[in-house]
Amino acid sequence: MPISRRESGVVPAARALASQVHPVFMLPPVACSLFGGVLAGRFAPAVGLLHATAIFAAVYTAHVKDGYVDFYVRDEDDDHPLSERGCKTALAGSTALFLTCLLALWVVAGVGTALLTLPTWLIAYHHAPQLDTNPVTATTGYPLGIALALVGGFHAQAGALAPIAVAFAAVFLVLLSGVKVIDDAQDFEYDKSIQKRTVAVTVGPRRARTAAYALMATALLLVVAFAALAVFPPSSVAAVAGFGAVAGVARRADAELATMLLVRGSYLFLALLLVAVWFRPLA
């Protein structure tokens, strides 16, 4: 059986495998891995690339497994570019890449880095069908993976954790959990029909939206508080203003447009925090 469902051959197979690379959702975890390394104050490129590759492999695993479950197990999706064999081949390849990087991290950065990195694959592989049916784990799985990518990237460079890394991880966990609630609300009607218990299905779309923006507001308040306590650079409050402006516009949009705005707003948020940490212009 070919890897691609549509055609046989090397090029169609490569195209089908590449289809599981989703930059919109893969960029934040990889970027947070590198951001964590920058937070450490020193950055060894080889170690940073190794950790970022492990995170990429974990997220790729999540996309392939999610697509496999939705198409071949749940019969939710209308189409999928990979054959069943292709999905299993891709999962084997991404897992092998992750484990190779994990062992290398153990050698060059220590067991602590490996232990912080391992859960990212566990979350990715078990997202579907285990974690995505519970409103808590369905919401926090992806944000928790990003938080772990950040602290793992920090530990890979510093050999230990520090309050600033844990604080940034907490901010991203809370902020992106809010964004994820809005994202899941796009599929409210369908999720309700198959009894998939997202936050929107569990408490209703209106309450879910209120909870989502409450989470995002809490994350922004945490940034201000950490800046006031000198855990974050003072200029990090610029990220609050940037994301807050985007969230204000998104609040008046429907779930689909709001998700698009908030995801891109999270890129802006990360970029402004990176500038604050890298240059510390007001520190």
N, C-alpha and C positions, 0 to 999 in steps of 0.2 A: 504494500500500500504506500503511495507517495505521501510526502510530508504535507504538501498542499492539497486541499480538497478539490481544487479546480483544475490543476494541470500537474503533469509529472515533469521531472527534470530539475536541474540544479538551480536555474534562475527562479522558477516559480517557488521552489522550496525556500530559497533565500528570501524572496519577497514575502512569503507567508510568515517566516520567522521574524523578519524585520517589522511586520505589521503589529507585533506585540510590544514594540517600543513606542510608548506614548509619552512624548516629551512634556506635555502639560503636567502630568502627574509624576513623571520620573525626575524632572529637574529639581523640585524642592528637596526630596530626600538626599540626592547627590550633592546639591548645593549646601545643605545643612551639614553634611559630612565634612565638606571643605571649610565651611564656616566655623565648625567646631575646632578644626585645626588652627584656623586663624586666631581664634579666641585664646589658644594656648600660649600665644606670644612668640612662638618659634614654629617654623613649618618646614618639615622635611618632605620634599615633593614626592619621593618614592613611597613613603609611608602613607601620605595623604592620598595618592593615586590608588594604592592598594585598598585602603578602606573605602574610598569612593566606588571602586569597582565591586567590592563585596556588596555595598548597598544597592548598586545598580542591578546586580544579579538577584538580590532578594526581591526588589520591586518587579523585575521581569518575571520572576517566579509567580508573584501574586497575579500579574496580568494574565499569564498563560493559564494558571489554575482557575482563576475566576471565569475566563472564557470557556474553558473545558467544562466546568460545572454547569454554567448557564446554558450551554448548547447541547452537550451530550448527556448530562445528568438531569437537569431540571427542565430542559426543552423550553427555555425562556427566550433565547435569541433566535432570530430567523436565519442567521447565517454565521459562519465562522471560517476564516481563511485557512486554518490548520485542520488537517485530518486528525482522527483520534490518535493515530500513531505519531503524527507530527506534534501534538500536544505533549505526549509522553516523552518524545525525544527532546523537545524544548525544555521540559521540566528537568529531565536528566542532565542536560547540558548546563542549564543555569544553576542547578544545585551543585554540580561538579565544580563550576567556576567559583561559586560561593565558598564551598568547603576548601578549595585550594587557597583562596584569599584568606580564609579564616585561619588555616594552619600557618600561612606565611605571617599573618599578623601576630599569631601566638609567638612565633620565633623572633620577629623583629621588634614587636611592641609589648609583648608580655601577655600573660594569661588574662589579666584584667580587661584588656582591650578585646580579646577574643570572646570573653563572657558577656561583654556589653553588646557585641556585634551579633552573636548567635541568635538572640531573640528576634532580630529583624526578619530573619528567614522563617522562623517558627510562626510569627504573626502572618507573614506573607503567604506561606503554604496553607495555613489553616483558616485564612480569612473566609474562603468558601470551601465547603458549605457549613463549617462549624461556627465561625465567629460572626458572620454577616446576618445571622437570624436573630440575634439578641440586640436590643436597642443600645445597650452600653458598648459592647464590643464592636458592633457594626459602626458606631460613631467614632470610637477612639482608636480603632486598629491602625488606620493610616497615620493619624497624628502621633500616636505613640511610637510608630516606626520612625517618624521624622525626629522625634525627641531623642530616641535611642541613637539615631544616626549622628546627631549633634554631639551627644556626650561620648559616643564611641570615637568620633573624629577627634575630639579634644583629648581623650585618654590616649589615643594612638600617638599623639605628639608629645603630651606632657608626662605620660606614665602614671597619672593620678587624676582625680577629679577635683574641681574647685567650685566654690559657690557660684561664680559667674556662669559656668557651663550648666550647672543644674538649674539655675534661675532662667536662663534662656530656653532650656528644654521645657521647663514648666510653662513658660509663656507661649511657646509654639504649640504645646499640647492643648492648652485651653483655647487659644485662638483658632486653631485649625479644627478642633472639635466643633466649634460653632459653625465654621464654614461647611463642614461635612454634614451637619444637620440640614442646612439649606440645600446642599447638593442632593441628599437623599430625598428631600421633599419633592423633587422633580418627578419621581416615580411613585408618588403617593397612591394613585388609583391602582396602578398595576401591583405594587407591593401589597396593598390591602387585599387585592383579589387572590393573591397566592399566600396570604397570611404571613408575609415577611415583616417582622416586627422592628421596623425602623422607628426613630423617635416620632416622626410625623404620623405614622400609623398608630403608635401607642398612645400618644396624647392629643393627636389632631394637628392639622397643619398650622392653625393660628398659634396655639401654645408652643409648638415646635419652633416656629419663627421667633417668638418672644424669647424662648430659651436660647436659641442660637445667638441672637444679638446680645443677650445678657452675658453669654460666655465670651463673646468677642470684646465686649466692653470691659469685662473683668480682666482679660489679658492685657488690654491697653492700660488699665489702671495699675496692673502689676509692673508694667514697664516704667511708669511714672514713679511708683513707689521704690523700685529697685534703683532708679536714677537718683532719687532723693537720698537713698541710703548708701550711695556711692558704690553699689554693686555693678551698675551699668554706667557707662560714660554719660555725662549730662546731655550730650547732643543726641542721645538715643530717643529722646522725646520727639524728635522730628519724625521718627517712624510712626509714632502715635498719631501725629497730625496727618501724615500721608495716608495711613490705612483708615483713619477715622473719616476722612473726606470721601474715600471710596465707599466705605460702609454706609455713609449717609445717603449716597446716591443709590446704592444697591437696595437699601431698605424699602424704597418706593417701587422697585422692579419686581417682576414675577420670579419664580424660583430659578428658571433657566438662565435668565439674564443676570440675576443676582449672583448665581454661582460663577458665571463667567467673570463678572466684575470682581468678586471677592477672591477668586483664585489669582487673578492678575494683581489684585491689591496685596495679596500675600507675597508676591514676588517683589513688589515695591517695598513692603514692610521689611523683608529680608535684606534687600539692597541698602536701604537706609540704615539698618542696624549694622551691616557690614562696614559701611562708610564710617559710622560712629566708632566702631571698635578699631578699625584699621588706622584711621587718622587721628581719632580723639581730638578734634579741633577745639573743643571747649574744655578739655580736661586739664 
